[in-house]
Amino acid sequence: MGSSGSGTLGNYQPSGQASCDEPITTDLEEVAREEYFSGRGTVPSVGTKVQLHQGAVKGRLTVEITKKPETIGLLPTSFHHLVLCLKKGYSYAGEVTASGGKKLPVVTVSLVAHKP
């Protein structure tokens, strides 16, 4: 399941087995390249409120700070079934549960689904 080859949602084929209600805990990808880290040189602290951006950005799902929408990282492609959930009106919000690193920044988030 997911994209093959391009790293984008362009050729994503839905399986119909994805659950929109399951909570998500995951490390984000590309943290060092996203606007939060590149603009500040640091990662958000544990407890910072975050949300899943309501749509794909450059073919990927992004997680951003809730207070001031700044992208902190990309959701792994294994969660791209959430595109279907977003289209159904779901939203996802939560918080940073772990973060650290200067040369190789890491951010872990927990997100909970909010039904339409």
GROMACS elastic network, one bead per residue, 0.5 to 0.9 nm:
[ bonds ]
;  ai    aj funct       b0    kb
    1     4     6  0.85950   500
    1    12     6  0.74564   500
    1    13     6  0.68601   500
    1    14     6  0.72824   500
    1    15     6  0.69974   500
    1    78     6  0.74431   500
    1    80     6  0.86329   500
    1    81     6  0.82558   500
    2     7     6  0.89701   500
    2     8     6  0.88137   500
    2     9     6  0.74636   500
    2    11     6  0.78137   500
    2    12     6  0.50858   500
    2    13     6  0.65440   500
    2    14     6  0.77578   500
    2    77     6  0.63569   500
    2    78     6  0.64144   500
    2    79     6  0.81216   500
    2    80     6  0.63085   500
    2    81     6  0.74007   500
    3     6     6  0.69255   500
    3     7     6  0.61309   500
    3     8     6  0.61764   500
    3     9     6  0.58401   500
    3    10     6  0.71532   500
    3    11     6  0.55608   500
    3    13     6  0.75928   500
    3    77     6  0.73209   500
    3    78     6  0.89465   500
    3    80     6  0.83472   500
    4     7     6  0.66831   500
    4     8     6  0.81721   500
    4     9     6  0.89538   500
    4    11     6  0.71304   500
    4    12     6  0.77942   500
    5     8     6  0.82274   500
    5    11     6  0.89371   500
    6     9     6  0.82278   500
    6    10     6  0.78872   500
    6    11     6  0.83280   500
    7    10     6  0.84940   500
    7    59     6  0.76330   500
    7    60     6  0.77985   500
    7    77     6  0.76801   500
    8    11     6  0.74472   500
    8    12     6  0.79625   500
    8    56     6  0.89963   500
    8    58     6  0.74791   500
    8    60     6  0.57433   500
    8    77     6  0.82257   500
    9    12     6  0.51344   500
    9    13     6  0.88267   500
    9    56     6  0.79573   500
    9    58     6  0.89397   500
    9    59     6  0.51707   500
    9    60     6  0.64850   500
    9    61     6  0.88142   500
    9    77     6  0.85073   500
    9    80     6  0.74253   500
    9    83     6  0.87825   500
   10    59     6  0.69146   500
   12    80     6  0.79539   500
   12    81     6  0.84632   500
   13    81     6  0.88167   500
   14    17     6  0.81142   500
   14    18     6  0.81766   500
   14    81     6  0.66441   500
   14    84     6  0.78016   500
   15    18     6  0.69960   500
   15    81     6  0.82111   500
   16    19     6  0.86452   500
   16    81     6  0.88004   500
   17    81     6  0.89227   500
   18    81     6  0.60950   500
   18    82     6  0.77644   500
   18    84     6  0.85611   500
   18    85     6  0.85928   500
   19    22     6  0.60868   500
   19    81     6  0.83405   500
   19    82     6  0.83286   500
   19    85     6  0.81834   500
   20    23     6  0.85482   500
   20    81     6  0.83576   500
   20    82     6  0.66501   500
   20    84     6  0.83133   500
   20    85     6  0.55275   500
   20    86     6  0.86671   500
   20    90     6  0.74943   500
   20   113     6  0.69097   500
   20   115     6  0.85438   500
   21    85     6  0.88861   500
   21    90     6  0.87767   500
   21   112     6  0.76656   500
   21   113     6  0.54628   500
   21   114     6  0.77924   500
   21   115     6  0.78160   500
   22   112     6  0.72858   500
   22   113     6  0.69335   500
   23    92     6  0.88597   500
   23   110     6  0.72505   500
   23   111     6  0.58240   500
   23   113     6  0.64191   500
   24    79     6  0.87602   500
   24   109     6  0.78007   500
   24   110     6  0.54487   500
   24   111     6  0.50302   500
   24   112     6  0.64692   500
   24   113     6  0.84548   500
   25    97     6  0.85779   500
   25   108     6  0.70590   500
   25   109     6  0.55867   500
   25   111     6  0.64351   500
   25   112     6  0.89611   500
   26    75     6  0.78579   500
   26    76     6  0.79639   500
   26   107     6  0.84934   500
   26   108     6  0.54731   500
   26   109     6  0.56843   500
   26   110     6  0.67053   500
   26   111     6  0.87898   500
   27    73     6  0.88600   500
   27    74     6  0.89619   500
   27    75     6  0.78158   500
   27    76     6  0.78774   500
   27    98     6  0.87248   500
   27   106     6  0.69986   500
   27   107     6  0.56985   500
   27   109     6  0.64222   500
   28    31     6  0.65937   500
   28    62     6  0.87435   500
   28    63     6  0.80224   500
   28    72     6  0.80346   500
   28    73     6  0.52266   500
   28    74     6  0.53678   500
   28    75     6  0.54016   500
   28    76     6  0.65419   500
   28   106     6  0.71645   500
   28   107     6  0.57775   500
   28   108     6  0.60763   500
   28   109     6  0.73483   500
   29    32     6  0.85604   500
   29    73     6  0.55289   500
   29    75     6  0.63061   500
   29    76     6  0.63049   500
   29   106     6  0.81280   500
   29   107     6  0.83113   500
   30    33     6  0.54351   500
   30    34     6  0.65540   500
   30    72     6  0.84186   500
   30    73     6  0.56208   500
   30    74     6  0.61505   500
   30   105     6  0.88180   500
   30   106     6  0.89178   500
   31    34     6  0.54445   500
   31    35     6  0.84822   500
   31    36     6  0.81006   500
   31    37     6  0.66315   500
   31    38     6  0.85906   500
   31    43     6  0.81541   500
   31    71     6  0.86914   500
   31    72     6  0.58295   500
   31    74     6  0.72588   500
   31   104     6  0.83580   500
   31   105     6  0.62562   500
   31   106     6  0.66500   500
   31   107     6  0.71722   500
   32    35     6  0.83026   500
   32    36     6  0.84165   500
   32    37     6  0.56309   500
   32    38     6  0.63130   500
   32    41     6  0.84730   500
   32    42     6  0.89012   500
   32    43     6  0.87716   500
   32    72     6  0.84359   500
   32    73     6  0.80439   500
   32   102     6  0.89342   500
   32   103     6  0.82262   500
   32   104     6  0.69865   500
   32   105     6  0.60668   500
   32   106     6  0.83701   500
   33    36     6  0.85710   500
   33    37     6  0.70501   500
   33    38     6  0.61645   500
   33    72     6  0.86896   500
   33    73     6  0.79816   500
   34    37     6  0.60071   500
   34    38     6  0.60346   500
   34    39     6  0.83719   500
   34    70     6  0.84694   500
   34    71     6  0.59399   500
   34    72     6  0.56450   500
   34    73     6  0.59247   500
   34    74     6  0.83260   500
   35    38     6  0.51072   500
   35    39     6  0.56153   500
   35    40     6  0.82002   500
   35    70     6  0.63032   500
   35    71     6  0.56216   500
   35    72     6  0.65176   500
   35    73     6  0.85346   500
   36    39     6  0.54321   500
   36    40     6  0.60945   500
   36    41     6  0.78354   500
   36    42     6  0.76651   500
   36    43     6  0.71420   500
   36    44     6  0.79532   500
   36    64     6  0.85635   500
   36    65     6  0.85924   500
   36    70     6  0.57859   500
   36    71     6  0.58625   500
   36    72     6  0.51756   500
   36    73     6  0.83872   500
   37    40     6  0.52075   500
   37    42     6  0.51978   500
   37    43     6  0.57056   500
   37    44     6  0.82840   500
   37    71     6  0.87620   500
   37    72     6  0.68120   500
   37    73     6  0.89841   500
   37   105     6  0.81559   500
   38    41     6  0.56071   500
   38    42     6  0.79265   500
   39    42     6  0.83419   500
   40    43     6  0.78390   500
   41   102     6  0.76132   500
   42    45     6  0.89678   500
   42   100     6  0.80515   500
   42   101     6  0.80240   500
   42   102     6  0.68546   500
   42   105     6  0.77372   500
   43    72     6  0.77853   500
   43    99     6  0.64267   500
   43   100     6  0.64544   500
   43   101     6  0.78455   500
   43   102     6  0.83782   500
   43   105     6  0.67956   500
   43   106     6  0.76132   500
   43   107     6  0.70760   500
   44    47     6  0.84811   500
   44    48     6  0.63864   500
   44    65     6  0.84709   500
   44    72     6  0.79539   500
   44    96     6  0.73374   500
   44    99     6  0.68835   500
   44   100     6  0.84728   500
   44   107     6  0.77545   500
   45    48     6  0.58099   500
   45    96     6  0.69104   500
   45    97     6  0.83993   500
   45    98     6  0.76041   500
   45    99     6  0.63959   500
   45   100     6  0.82458   500
   45   107     6  0.89490   500
   46    49     6  0.88543   500
   46    95     6  0.74097   500
   46    97     6  0.51914   500
   46    98     6  0.54957   500
   46    99     6  0.64111   500
   46   107     6  0.89048   500
   46   108     6  0.88931   500
   46   109     6  0.89902   500
   47    50     6  0.89707   500
   47    94     6  0.87853   500
   47    95     6  0.54194   500
   47    96     6  0.52313   500
   47    97     6  0.62692   500
   47    98     6  0.84053   500
   48    65     6  0.73344   500
   48    66     6  0.83276   500
   48    94     6  0.84474   500
   48    95     6  0.53387   500
   48    96     6  0.53719   500
   48    97     6  0.82812   500
   49    64     6  0.87230   500
   49    65     6  0.61219   500
   49    66     6  0.56055   500
   49    67     6  0.73711   500
   49    93     6  0.75271   500
   49    94     6  0.58100   500
   49    96     6  0.66497   500
   50    63     6  0.66788   500
   50    64     6  0.55051   500
   50    67     6  0.79897   500
   50    69     6  0.87321   500
   50    72     6  0.89361   500
   50    92     6  0.86821   500
   50    93     6  0.57573   500
   50    94     6  0.53687   500
   50    95     6  0.50940   500
   50    96     6  0.69111   500
   50   109     6  0.79107   500
   50   110     6  0.87536   500
   50   111     6  0.79831   500
   51    54     6  0.86909   500
   51    62     6  0.86309   500
   51    63     6  0.56629   500
   51    64     6  0.55398   500
   51    65     6  0.64049   500
   51    66     6  0.57040   500
   51    69     6  0.87546   500
   51    91     6  0.79590   500
   51    92     6  0.56812   500
   51    94     6  0.61780   500
   51    95     6  0.78028   500
   51   111     6  0.73151   500
   52    55     6  0.82994   500
   52    61     6  0.73065   500
   52    62     6  0.60342   500
   52    64     6  0.63406   500
   52    65     6  0.88844   500
   52    66     6  0.88974   500
   52    75     6  0.85061   500
   52    91     6  0.70370   500
   52    92     6  0.53637   500
   52    93     6  0.62898   500
   52    94     6  0.87622   500
   52   111     6  0.79758   500
   53    56     6  0.73706   500
   53    57     6  0.83057   500
   53    61     6  0.67739   500
   53    62     6  0.55437   500
   53    63     6  0.57540   500
   53    64     6  0.64213   500
   53    69     6  0.85870   500
   53    71     6  0.84679   500
   53    91     6  0.84568   500
   53    92     6  0.83212   500
   54    61     6  0.82619   500
   54    62     6  0.85892   500
   54    83     6  0.88005   500
   54    86     6  0.66146   500
   54    87     6  0.88737   500
   54    90     6  0.89811   500
   54    91     6  0.71841   500
   54    92     6  0.87327   500
   55    59     6  0.89851   500
   55    60     6  0.83321   500
   55    61     6  0.65498   500
   55    62     6  0.81394   500
   55    83     6  0.71252   500
   55    86     6  0.71457   500
   55    87     6  0.84798   500
   56    59     6  0.53109   500
   56    62     6  0.69942   500
   56    83     6  0.77936   500
   57    60     6  0.53202   500
   57    61     6  0.62389   500
   57    62     6  0.68097   500
   58    61     6  0.84574   500
   60    74     6  0.67036   500
   60    75     6  0.73733   500
   60    76     6  0.85722   500
   60    77     6  0.76650   500
   60    80     6  0.79741   500
   61    73     6  0.88388   500
   61    74     6  0.58978   500
   61    75     6  0.55526   500
   61    76     6  0.80922   500
   61    77     6  0.81149   500
   61    79     6  0.84794   500
   61    80     6  0.71379   500
   61    82     6  0.85797   500
   61    83     6  0.79296   500
   62    71     6  0.65030   500
   62    72     6  0.75790   500
   62    73     6  0.58698   500
   62    75     6  0.56867   500
   63    70     6  0.83998   500
   63    71     6  0.58259   500
   63    72     6  0.59627   500
   63    73     6  0.56174   500
   63    74     6  0.60823   500
   63    75     6  0.66813   500
   63   109     6  0.87219   500
   64    67     6  0.89265   500
   64    68     6  0.81431   500
   64    69     6  0.55182   500
   64    70     6  0.51347   500
   64    72     6  0.53773   500
   64    73     6  0.72632   500
   65    68     6  0.57957   500
   65    69     6  0.51120   500
   65    70     6  0.54376   500
   65    71     6  0.66114   500
   65    72     6  0.70172   500
   65    95     6  0.88023   500
   66    69     6  0.56757   500
   66    70     6  0.80287   500
   66    93     6  0.81601   500
   67    70     6  0.86626   500
   71    74     6  0.81124   500
   72   107     6  0.80745   500
   73   107     6  0.78119   500
   74    77     6  0.85386   500
   75    78     6  0.81245   500
   75    79     6  0.67050   500
   75    80     6  0.79179   500
   76    79     6  0.59147   500
   76    80     6  0.75297   500
   77    80     6  0.51816   500
   77    81     6  0.85018   500
   78    81     6  0.75016   500
   79    82     6  0.59162   500
   79    83     6  0.84006   500
   80    83     6  0.57387   500
   80    84     6  0.81807   500
   81    84     6  0.57950   500
   81    85     6  0.71974   500
   82    86     6  0.61100   500
   82    87     6  0.85070   500
   82    90     6  0.87252   500
   83    86     6  0.51280   500
   83    87     6  0.63030   500
   83    88     6  0.87555   500
   84    87     6  0.51184   500
   84    88     6  0.64282   500
   84    89     6  0.89786   500
   84    90     6  0.89918   500
   85    89     6  0.65537   500
   85    90     6  0.55059   500
   85    91     6  0.79749   500
   86    89     6  0.51076   500
   86    91     6  0.62730   500
   86    92     6  0.87071   500
   87    90     6  0.72917   500
   88   115     6  0.88780   500
   88   116     6  0.74665   500
   89   114     6  0.87915   500
   89   115     6  0.70544   500
   90   113     6  0.66268   500
   90   114     6  0.56556   500
   90   116     6  0.52620   500
   91   112     6  0.83586   500
   91   113     6  0.58812   500
   91   114     6  0.51910   500
   91   115     6  0.68805   500
   91   116     6  0.76087   500
   92   111     6  0.57507   500
   92   112     6  0.54131   500
   92   114     6  0.59277   500
   92   115     6  0.89057   500
   93   110     6  0.79912   500
   93   111     6  0.50022   500
   93   112     6  0.55863   500
   93   113     6  0.68672   500
   93   114     6  0.77061   500
   94   109     6  0.71717   500
   94   110     6  0.55056   500
   94   112     6  0.59831   500
   94   113     6  0.89049   500
   95   108     6  0.86745   500
   95   109     6  0.56858   500
   95   110     6  0.56928   500
   95   111     6  0.67631   500
   96    99     6  0.71851   500
   96   107     6  0.68908   500
   96   108     6  0.58299   500
   96   110     6  0.65108   500
   96   111     6  0.89062   500
   97   107     6  0.77695   500
   97   108     6  0.55671   500
   97   109     6  0.53145   500
   97   110     6  0.64842   500
   98   106     6  0.78367   500
   98   107     6  0.58177   500
   98   109     6  0.70746   500
   99   105     6  0.74080   500
   99   106     6  0.53892   500
   99   108     6  0.61994   500
   99   109     6  0.88210   500
  100   104     6  0.83742   500
  100   105     6  0.56879   500
  100   106     6  0.54943   500
  100   107     6  0.68038   500
  101   104     6  0.54174   500
  101   106     6  0.61237   500
  101   107     6  0.89346   500
  102   105     6  0.54501   500
  102   106     6  0.87719   500
